[in-house]
């Protein structure tokens, strides 16, 4: 099972994770990135790699 955590103190809601995710896992909610559909995650790690704030912790990456 995939686990995704976001450090909300670091996240500035830039949306890079939303733009890069091929499966539509991410949304911006209240100016923060939120994984909305973790079950759809392809475990590509693109969200972790693209995040300029390094605020995404992903169990597969």
C-alpha positions in Angstrom: 0.0 0.0 0.0 1.3 3.4 -0.9 1.7 6.1 1.7 2.0 9.8 0.8 2.6 12.6 3.4 2.9 16.3 2.9 4.7 18.6 5.3 2.1 21.4 5.3 4.5 23.9 6.9 6.9 23.6 3.9 4.2 23.3 1.1 3.5 26.6 -0.6 0.8 25.3 -2.9 2.8 25.8 -6.1 1.0 23.0 -7.9 4.1 21.4 -9.5 3.0 17.9 -8.1 -0.5 18.4 -9.6 0.9 19.3 -13.0 3.4 16.4 -13.2 1.3 13.6 -11.8 0.2 11.3 -14.7 -2.6 9.8 -12.6 -4.3 12.9 -11.2 -3.5 12.0 -7.6 -3.0 15.6 -6.4 -5.1 18.6 -5.8 -4.5 22.0 -4.3 -6.8 22.6 -1.3 -6.6 25.7 0.9 -3.3 26.6 -0.8 -1.7 23.3 0.1 -1.0 20.1 -2.0 -3.2 17.2 -1.0 -3.1 13.6 -2.3 -6.8 13.0 -3.2 -6.6 9.6 -4.8 -3.7 7.6 -3.5 -5.1 4.4 -4.9 -4.4 5.7 -8.4 -0.8 6.4 -7.7 1.6 4.8 -10.3 4.5 5.1 -7.9 6.5 7.0 -10.5 7.9 9.4 -7.9 7.5 12.4 -10.2 5.8 14.4 -7.4 8.7 13.9 -5.0 11.3 14.8 -7.7 9.5 18.0 -8.9 8.6 19.5 -5.5 10.8 22.6 -5.0 10.0 22.7 -1.3 10.9 19.0 -0.8 7.7 18.6 1.3 6.4 15.2 -0.1 7.3 12.0 1.6 6.3 9.0 -0.5 6.7 5.4 0.6 7.8 4.2 -2.8 10.4 6.9 -3.4 
